[in-house]
C-alpha cells in the first residue's frame, strides 16, 4: 500500500511537551536532543546542532523510524521533510506527527543525515536516542520537588574511559549513561555497551540483560550518551550494569572493555 509522505510534513505545529524529560546524543559531527517519551497522534520536536568542524555546504535531513525495546529496526514512521541547508555551528528543529503505531514497536528514533541533495547521497548519518511511547505526558512536578529530584550519579574511572551512571533506576524505566573516552585510545574504534544483571547483595552475576544498540564511532576525548530501557529482571537480580567495549567492529573483536558501576533497580 502506498504511503502519502506529504501528509507527514508539518509546516506549523506545536510540539507536545514532556517537561524536563529529554535525551541527548552526541556524535562526531552533531548533537541531537529529543523527548524521552511521546503520546499517540502527537507532534514532537527533535533538535539537531551541527558541530563547528562538521562538513560545510551540506543539507541536513531526518526521518522518523520504528524500533523495538532491543533496538531492532521495524520500519519507516514519518518523513521529516526535504533536507535543510545547515552550516557548522547552527541548529535546526524537525517536527514530526506520530503515525499509527506499528505492531511490535516500542520506540521511534530520528535518523539524521548530511547530504548534498537527498538521503541517497548522504555522507554521514546518526540517530537520536530512542523515544518511547506513552499514553499521556507525565505531570510536571512541583517546583520544590523538582529542586530535590536530581538522581544520584555514580562515576567509574577506567583505563580507557570514564562512565557516569544513575545510582538507581525504576523497573520498566529508561535511563542515560555518559561515557567519556580517554584521549589516548586507539584511533578508528567503535564503542558499544550491553546491559547485564547482577545481585548487589551477593555480588553474583545473574546473566545477560539486553542489547545496548548499535556501536558508535569512538573519537578520542569525546563524551557519548547512551540511552537504555531497564530489561526484565531474572530471578535473583536486583541491579544492572553496562559492559562497555572498544572494538573496530563488534564485541567479538573488542580490544578493551570496562563494566560500569552497579545500578540498583527499584
C-alpha positions as CSV (number, residue, x, y, z in Angstrom):
1,X,0.0,0.0,0.0
2,X,1.4,3.3,-1.0
3,X,2.0,5.9,1.7
4,X,1.4,9.5,1.0
5,X,4.5,11.0,2.6
6,X,3.3,14.6,2.1
7,X,0.8,14.2,4.9
8,X,3.7,13.8,7.4
9,X,5.2,17.3,6.6
10,X,4.4,19.8,9.4
11,X,4.7,23.4,8.5
12,X,3.1,24.9,11.5
13,X,2.7,22.7,14.6
14,X,3.1,23.0,18.3
15,X,5.2,20.3,19.9
16,X,3.8,18.2,22.8
17,X,6.0,18.9,25.8
18,X,7.1,16.3,28.3
19,X,8.6,18.7,30.8
20,X,12.3,18.3,31.5
21,X,12.5,14.7,30.3
22,X,14.8,14.6,27.3
23,X,17.7,12.7,25.8
24,X,20.9,14.0,24.2
25,X,23.0,12.0,21.8
26,X,26.5,13.3,20.9
27,X,28.3,12.2,17.7
28,X,31.5,13.3,16.0
29,X,29.5,15.7,13.7
30,X,26.3,16.7,15.6
31,X,24.4,16.8,18.8
32,X,20.7,15.6,18.9
33,X,18.2,16.5,21.5
34,X,14.9,14.5,21.6
35,X,12.0,14.0,24.0
36,X,12.2,10.9,26.2
37,X,8.5,10.0,25.7
38,X,5.7,10.6,23.2
39,X,2.0,10.2,23.1
40,X,0.0,8.7,20.3
41,X,-1.1,11.0,17.5
42,X,1.0,13.8,18.9
43,X,3.5,16.3,17.4
44,X,7.1,16.2,18.7
45,X,10.2,18.2,18.0
46,X,13.8,16.9,17.7
47,X,16.7,19.4,17.6
48,X,20.0,18.8,15.8
49,X,23.1,21.0,16.2
50,X,26.0,20.7,13.8
51,X,29.4,20.8,15.4
52,X,31.8,23.6,14.4
53,X,34.1,21.1,12.5
54,X,31.2,19.4,10.6
55,X,31.5,19.4,6.8
56,X,30.2,22.7,5.4
57,X,27.9,23.3,2.4
58,X,25.6,20.4,3.0
59,X,22.0,19.9,4.0
60,X,20.5,18.0,7.0
61,X,17.6,15.7,6.7
62,X,16.0,13.5,9.4
63,X,13.2,10.9,9.2
64,X,11.4,9.0,12.0
65,X,11.6,5.2,12.2
66,X,10.2,2.5,14.4
67,X,12.2,0.1,16.7
68,X,11.5,-2.3,19.5
69,X,13.0,-2.1,23.0
70,X,16.0,-4.1,21.9
71,X,16.9,-1.6,19.2
72,X,15.8,-3.8,16.3
73,X,14.6,-1.7,13.3
74,X,10.9,-2.1,12.4
75,X,10.4,0.3,9.6
76,X,9.7,3.9,8.4
77,X,7.4,6.0,10.6
78,X,7.3,9.6,9.3
79,X,9.1,11.9,6.8
80,X,11.0,14.9,8.2
81,X,10.6,17.0,5.0
82,X,13.2,18.0,2.4
83,X,16.7,18.3,3.8
84,X,17.5,21.8,5.1
85,X,20.6,23.9,4.4
86,X,22.6,24.0,7.7
87,X,26.1,25.2,8.3
88,X,28.6,24.1,11.1
89,X,27.6,25.6,14.5
90,X,24.0,26.0,13.5
91,X,20.9,24.2,14.8
92,X,17.6,23.1,13.2
93,X,14.4,21.7,14.6
94,X,12.5,18.9,12.9
95,X,8.8,18.3,13.7
96,X,7.0,15.0,13.3
97,X,3.5,13.8,13.8
98,X,3.4,10.4,15.3
99,X,1.7,8.0,12.9
100,X,-0.3,4.9,13.7
101,X,1.8,2.8,16.0
102,X,3.4,-0.2,14.2
103,X,2.8,-3.7,15.8
104,X,5.8,-4.8,17.9
105,X,7.3,-1.3,18.1
106,X,8.2,0.2,21.5
107,X,10.1,3.3,20.4
108,X,10.8,5.6,17.5
109,X,14.0,7.4,16.6
110,X,15.0,10.2,14.3
111,X,17.7,9.2,11.7
112,X,19.6,12.3,10.7
113,X,21.9,12.6,7.7
114,X,24.2,15.1,6.0
115,X,23.8,15.2,2.2
116,X,24.4,17.5,-0.8
117,X,20.8,16.6,-2.0
118,X,18.8,13.7,-0.7
119,X,19.2,10.7,1.7
120,X,20.5,8.6,-1.2
121,X,23.6,10.9,-1.4
122,X,24.2,11.0,2.3
123,X,27.8,11.3,3.5
124,X,27.2,11.0,7.3
125,X,24.3,9.8,9.4
126,X,23.4,9.4,13.1
127,X,20.3,8.5,15.1
128,X,18.6,10.1,18.1
129,X,18.1,8.3,21.4
130,X,15.0,6.0,21.5
131,X,11.8,7.9,22.1
132,X,9.3,5.6,23.9
133,X,5.5,5.6,23.6
134,X,3.4,6.8,26.5
135,X,-0.3,7.2,26.8
136,X,-0.1,10.7,28.2
137,X,2.5,13.2,29.2
138,X,3.7,12.9,32.8
139,X,2.5,15.7,35.1
140,X,5.0,18.4,36.0
141,X,6.4,18.1,39.5
142,X,6.0,20.9,42.0
143,X,8.9,23.3,42.0
144,X,10.1,22.3,45.4
145,X,10.0,18.6,44.5
146,X,11.8,19.2,41.2
147,X,14.6,21.0,43.0
148,X,15.4,17.9,45.1
149,X,14.7,15.3,42.4
150,X,18.0,15.1,40.8
151,X,19.2,11.5,40.9
152,X,22.5,10.5,42.4
153,X,25.2,9.8,39.8
154,X,28.0,7.2,40.2
155,X,31.2,7.5,38.3
156,X,33.7,4.8,37.4
157,X,37.2,5.6,36.1
158,X,38.7,3.0,33.7
159,X,41.9,2.8,31.8
160,X,40.3,4.0,28.5
161,X,37.1,5.7,29.6
162,X,35.1,7.3,32.5
163,X,31.5,6.0,33.0
164,X,28.7,8.1,34.7
165,X,25.5,6.2,35.6
166,X,22.5,6.9,37.8
167,X,22.7,5.2,41.2
168,X,19.1,3.9,40.9
169,X,16.5,3.3,38.1
170,X,12.9,2.3,38.1
171,X,11.6,-1.0,36.8
172,X,10.5,-0.7,33.1
173,X,12.0,2.8,33.0
174,X,14.7,4.3,30.8
175,X,18.0,5.9,31.8
176,X,21.0,7.6,30.3
177,X,24.7,6.8,30.7
178,X,27.6,9.2,29.8
179,X,30.9,7.6,28.7
180,X,33.9,9.9,28.2
181,X,36.7,8.4,26.2
182,X,40.4,9.0,27.1
183,X,42.4,11.0,24.6
184,X,45.0,8.2,24.1
185,X,42.6,5.4,22.9
186,X,43.4,3.7,19.6
187,X,42.0,5.5,16.5
188,X,39.4,4.1,14.3
189,X,37.5,2.3,17.0
190,X,33.8,2.0,17.9
191,X,32.2,1.7,21.4
192,X,29.2,-0.3,22.5
193,X,27.7,-1.4,25.7
194,X,25.1,-4.0,26.7
195,X,23.1,-4.5,29.9
196,X,23.9,-7.3,32.3
197,X,22.1,-8.4,35.5
198,X,23.6,-8.8,39.0
199,X,22.6,-9.3,42.6
200,X,24.0,-6.4,44.6
201,X,23.7,-8.2,47.9
202,X,25.8,-11.2,47.0
203,X,27.8,-9.8,44.1
204,X,26.6,-12.8,41.9
205,X,26.4,-12.3,38.2
206,X,22.8,-13.3,37.1
207,X,23.1,-13.1,33.3
208,X,22.6,-11.1,30.2
209,X,20.0,-8.3,30.3
210,X,19.6,-6.7,26.9
211,X,21.4,-5.4,23.8
212,X,22.5,-1.8,24.1
213,X,22.1,-0.9,20.5
214,X,24.5,-0.3,17.6
215,X,28.1,0.7,18.3
216,X,29.1,4.3,18.0
217,X,32.2,5.8,16.5
218,X,34.8,6.4,19.2
219,X,36.6,9.7,18.9
220,X,39.4,10.2,21.5
221,X,38.3,12.7,24.2
222,X,34.7,12.7,23.2
223,X,31.7,12.2,25.6
224,X,29.0,9.8,24.3
225,X,25.5,9.4,25.8
226,X,23.8,6.0,25.7
227,X,20.1,5.5,26.5
228,X,18.7,2.2,27.8
229,X,15.4,0.7,28.8
230,X,15.6,-1.4,32.0
231,X,15.1,-5.1,31.0
232,X,13.0,-7.7,32.8
233,X,15.0,-8.9,35.8
234,X,15.7,-12.6,36.1
235,X,15.3,-14.4,39.5
236,X,17.9,-13.2,42.0
237,X,18.7,-10.0,40.1
238,X,18.2,-6.6,41.8
239,X,20.7,-4.4,39.8
240,X,22.1,-3.9,36.3
241,X,25.4,-2.8,34.9
242,X,26.6,-1.8,31.5
243,X,29.5,-3.7,30.0
244,X,31.3,-1.4,27.5
245,X,33.8,-2.4,24.9
246,X,36.1,-0.7,22.4
247,X,36.2,-2.5,19.1
248,X,37.0,-2.0,15.4
249,X,33.6,-3.6,14.6
250,X,31.6,-5.7,17.0
251,X,32.0,-7.0,20.6
252,X,33.6,-10.2,19.3
253,X,36.6,-8.1,18.1
254,X,36.9,-6.0,21.2
255,X,40.3,-4.7,22.2
256,X,39.3,-3.2,25.6
257,X,36.3,-3.5,27.9
258,X,35.0,-1.9,31.0
259,X,32.0,-2.5,33.3
260,X,30.1,0.4,34.8
261,X,29.2,0.7,38.5
262,X,26.1,-1.3,39.6
263,X,22.7,0.5,39.1
264,X,20.0,-0.5,41.6
265,X,16.6,-1.4,40.2
266,X,13.7,-0.4,42.4
